Amino acid sequence: MDVSVEHDDLGPVVMRVTGEVDVATAAPLRQELAVHMGSHQQDLIVDVSGVTFMDSTGLGVLVRAVRQVHERGGRIELVSHEDPVMNLLRLTALADVLPVHKTVHEARAALSGG
């Protein structure tokens, strides 16, 4: 699994996650999310459209992060399309609860109120 973070002065941080996110690989994602939660910026876009597999551990990391950021007054917008993550979100009914967009552009628009 790989996590890259894009900082843009004009918008929210975009965290792109690729590869497999499971019990053996979820730690780097958890650490990057913790770094973000310790920063001054509240909103975050997590692009998981490059994830090829995610188990319940990876899903738990995302759900926990969404809850923690929400408690701080921020928002996390997820980016996913027809892929393993979206299938998992539908299977667990989290697609109805978590904010999921098809593109980073759509997620940015949601955060800016557009």
VEXKE-779641 format. One record per atom (N, C-alpha, C, O): x, y, z. Coordinates in steps of 0.02 Angstrom, whole numbers, padded with zeros to 5 digits, always signed. Example, Ala and Ser with C-alpha at 12.3 -4.5 7.8 and 13.67 -1.06 7.14 Angstrom:
<atoms>
+00660-00284+00390/+00615-00225+00390/+00660-00165+00390/+00712-00166+00423/+00642-00112+00354/+00684-00053+00357/+00645+00002+00394/+00670+00057+00402/
</atoms>
This chain:
<atoms>
+00042-00058+00000/+00000+00000+00000/+00044+00062+00000/+00098+00062+00030/+00021+00114-00034/+00058+00176-00036/+00009+00233-00021/-00048+00232-00043/+00033+00282+00017/-00007+00341+00033/+00034+00402+00012/+00090+00411+00034/+00004+00445-00030/+00037+00508-00047/-00010+00564-00027/-00071+00558-00030/+00020+00619-00005/-00019+00676+00019/-00002+00737-00022/+00057+00754-00031/-00053+00770-00047/-00045+00831-00086/-00070+00890-00046/-00129+00892-00027/-00027+00938-00033/-00047+00999+00002/-00056+01054-00050/-00014+01064-00093/-00112+01088-00044/-00127+01142-00090/-00151+01201-00048/-00198+01194-00009/-00119+01259-00055/-00137+01317-00016/-00209+01340-00030/-00239+01375+00011/-00236+01321-00086/-00302+01344-00106/-00358+01296-00086/-00417+01312-00096/-00341+01239-00060/-00394+01191-00045/-00373+01141+00007/-00320+01146+00037/-00416+01091+00017/-00401+01040+00067/-00344+00994+00046/-00327+00989-00013/-00316+00960+00094/-00265+00910+00081/-00298+00852+00045/-00355+00832+00061/-00263+00824-00005/-00287+00765-00040/-00239+00708-00025/-00180+00712-00039/-00266+00655+00005/-00227+00596+00022/-00246+00541-00027/-00304+00520-00028/-00198+00519-00068/-00212+00466-00117/-00184+00400-00090/-00126+00395-00072/-00227+00351-00089/-00209+00285-00063/-00213+00235-00120/-00263+00233-00156/-00161+00195-00129/-00159+00145-00182/-00137+00078-00153/-00103+00075-00102/-00155+00025-00188/-00134-00042-00168/-00185-00075-00121/-00244-00059-00123/-00161-00121-00081/-00204-00159-00035/-00201-00128+00034/-00147-00113+00060/-00260-00119+00064/-00265-00094+00133/-00297-00149+00174/-00357-00161+00170/-00256-00181+00215/-00281-00235+00256/-00246-00234+00324/-00210-00187+00339/-00256-00285+00362/-00227-00288+00430/-00151-00280+00429/-00122-00254+00476/-00119-00304+00376/-00046-00302+00372/-00020-00235+00347/+00039-00218+00357/-00063-00195+00313/-00038-00134+00282/-00073-00070+00304/-00057-00017+00279/-00120-00074+00349/-00160-00016+00368/-00123+00035+00410/-00144+00093+00414/-00067+00016+00441/-00031+00062+00486/-00009+00127+00453/-00018+00180+00483/+00020+00126+00392/+00039+00190+00361/-00020+00236+00349/-00014+00297+00357/-00077+00208+00329/-00137+00249+00320/-00159+00280+00386/-00174+00339+00389/-00160+00239+00438/-00178+00264+00505/-00131+00320+00526/-00153+00370+00554/-00067+00311+00513/-00017+00362+00532/-00026+00427+00493/-00024+00481+00522/-00037+00423+00428/-00048+00483+00388/-00111+00519+00409/-00112+00581+00411/-00164+00482+00424/-00225+00514+00448/-00214+00548+00515/-00241+00602+00527/-00175+00517+00558/-00159+00548+00623/-00120+00612+00614/-00131+00661+00650/-00073+00613+00567/-00035+00673+00552/-00082+00729+00531/-00077+00786+00554/-00129+00713+00487/-00176+00763+00465/-00218+00789+00523/-00230+00849+00530/-00241+00743+00565/-00284+00763+00621/-00246+00806+00671/-00277+00843+00710/-00180+00802+00671/-00140+00844+00715/-00122+00911+00684/-00093+00954+00717/-00140+00920+00620/-00124+00983+00586/-00179+01034+00596/-00232+01019+00625/-00167+01093+00572/-00216+01147+00580/-00273+01143+00530/-00326+01172+00541/-00264+01108+00475/-00316+01104+00424/-00367+01050+00443/-00348+00995+00462/-00430+01067+00438/-00482+01022+00462/-00509+00975+00409/-00520+00916+00424/-00518+00999+00348/-00549+00958+00296/-00497+00917+00258/-00439+00937+00252/-00518+00860+00233/-00473+00813+00200/-00511+00774+00147/-00569+00756+00156/-00479+00764+00091/-00505+00720+00039/-00461+00657+00038/-00400+00662+00032/-00492+00599+00044/-00456+00536+00042/-00478+00499-00022/-00535+00477-00027/-00432+00495-00069/-00445+00463-00133/-00423+00390-00129/-00364+00374-00129/-00472+00345-00125/-00458+00274-00121/-00475+00238-00186/-00482+00177-00188/-00480+00277-00241/-00497+00246-00305/-00441+00201-00331/-00453+00160-00376/-00381+00208-00305/-00325+00166-00325/-00315+00105-00280/-00266+00068-00289/-00359+00095-00233/-00354+00037-00188/-00382-00024-00224/-00438-00023-00250/-00343-00077-00223/-00363-00139-00258/-00397-00190-00212/-00431-00235-00235/-00387-00181-00146/-00419-00225-00096/-00421-00188-00030/-00373-00154-00011/-00476-00195+00006/-00480-00167+00074/-00520-00216+00117/-00573-00239+00098/-00492-00231+00176/-00528-00274+00223/-00559-00231+00278/-00558-00170+00274/-00587-00264+00328/-00621-00228+00381/-00574-00184+00422/-00596-00133+00450/-00510-00201+00426/-00462-00159+00461/-00454-00092+00426/-00456-00039+00458/-00446-00093+00361/-00440-00031+00322/-00503+00010+00326/-00501+00071+00333/-00560-00023+00322/-00624+00012+00327/-00631+00044+00396/-00655+00100+00403/-00610+00008+00447/-00612+00035+00515/-00569+00097+00523/-00588+00144+00558/-00511+00098+00491/-00466+00156+00494/-00501+00216+00463/-00499+00271+00491/-00534+00207+00406/-00570+00262+00374/-00628+00287+00416/-00636+00348+00425/-00668+00242+00441/-00727+00261+00480/-00705+00298+00544/-00736+00349+00562/-00654+00274+00577/-00629+00307+00637/-00604+00378+00621/-00617+00424+00659/-00569+00385+00566/-00543+00451+00546/-00600+00499+00531/-00599+00557+00551/-00651+00475+00495/-00708+00518+00479/-00740+00542+00544/-00756+00601+00551/-00750+00497+00591/-00781+00516+00655/-00738+00566+00693/-00764+00615+00719/-00673+00554+00697/-00628+00598+00735/-00624+00668+00703/-00624+00718+00738/-00620+00671+00637/-00617+00735+00603/-00683+00772+00612/-00683+00833+00622/-00738+00736+00608/-00804+00767+00618/-00810+00796+00688/-00838+00851+00697/-00784+00761+00738/-00786+00785+00807/-00747+00850+00815/-00762+00890+00859/-00697+00862+00773/-00656+00923+00774/-00687+00979+00732/-00659+01034+00729/-00743+00964+00701/-00776+01015+00660/-00755+01012+00587/-00774+01057+00548/-00718+00961+00567/-00696+00955+00498/-00736+00902+00461/-00782+00872+00488/-00716+00892+00398/-00750+00842+00357/-00698+00802+00317/-00646+00829+00298/-00713+00740+00307/-00674+00698+00261/-00722+00678+00205/-00776+00651+00217/-00700+00691+00144/-00737+00670+00085/-00697+00614+00052/-00637+00621+00041/-00729+00558+00038/-00696+00502+00005/-00706+00505-00070/-00757+00529-00094/-00656+00482-00106/-00661+00476-00179/-00653+00402-00196/-00603+00371-00180/-00704+00375-00228/-00704+00305-00249/-00754+00298-00305/-00802+00337-00310/-00743+00251-00347/-00791+00237-00400/-00804+00162-00400/-00798+00131-00347/-00822+00134-00453/-00838+00062-00455/-00775+00021-00446/-00742+00001-00494/-00757+00010-00384/-00697-00027-00368/-00708-00067-00304/-00763-00065-00276/-00659-00103-00280/-00668-00144-00220/-00690-00104-00158/-00729-00129-00118/-00666-00042-00151/-00685-00003-00093/-00759+00016-00096/-00795+00010-00047/-00781+00038-00154/-00852+00056-00161/-00896-00004-00149/-00949+00002-00117/-00876-00062-00173/-00914-00123-00160/-00918-00138-00086/-00971-00158-00061/-00863-00129-00050/-00862-00141+00022/-00906-00090+00058/-00942-00108+00105/-00904-00027+00036/-00947+00024+00067/-01021+00008+00057/-01061+00018+00102/-01038-00016-00002/-01108-00035-00015/-01127-00096+00027/-01182-00098+00056/-01084-00145+00030/-01098-00206+00067/-01111-00192+00141/-01153-00224+00172/-01074-00144+00169/-01080-00128+00240/-01130-00071+00252/-01139-00049+00309/-01163-00046+00199/-01210+00010+00202/-01178+00076+00221/-01212+00124+00237/-01112+00079+00220/-01077+00141+00235/-01079+00190+00177/-01067+00250+00186/-01094+00166+00117/-01100+00210+00060/-01157+00259+00070/-01158+00313+00040/-01205+00241+00112/-01262+00286+00126/-01246+00336+00181/-01283+00384+00191/-01192+00325+00218/-01175+00366+00275/-01114+00410+00262/-01113+00469+00281/-01064+00382+00230/-01002+00419+00217/-01008+00459+00152/-01039+00437+00104/-00979+00519+00151/-00980+00559+00089/-00931+00530+00038/-00870+00533+00048/-00957+00503-00017/-00916+00472-00069/-00929+00507-00135/-00986+00518-00154/-00875+00524-00170/-00879+00558-00235/-00840+00517-00286/-00798+00476-00269/-00856+00529-00350/-00822+00492-00404/-00755+00523-00422/-00712+00489-00448/-00746+00588-00408/-00683+00621-00426/-00661+00667-00369/-00701+00687-00327/-00597+00685-00370/-00570+00733-00322/-00603+00801-00333/-00617+00837-00285/-00615+00818-00396/-00648+00881-00412/-00717+00886-00378/-00734+00938-00350/-00756+00832-00381/-00821+00831-00348/-00815+00838-00273/-00855+00872-00241/-00765+00805-00244/-00754+00809-00172/-00735+00881-00151/-00758+00906-00101/-00692+00912-00191/-00673+00982-00177/-00735+01027-00180/-00744+01071-00138/-00776+01017-00230/-00837+01057-00237/-00883+01048-00176/-00913+01097-00153/-00888+00987-00151/-00931+00974-00093/-00904+01010-00031/-00942+01038+00008/-00838+01010-00023/-00808+01044+00034/-00814+01121+00030/-00818+01155+00081/-00815+01146-00032/-00821+01219-00040/-00893+01242-00042/-00907+01301-00048/-00940+01193-00038/-01010+01211-00038/-01040+01219-00107/-01096+01243-00114/-01002+01199-00158/-01026+01208-00227/-01055+01148-00258/-01076+01150-00315/
</atoms>
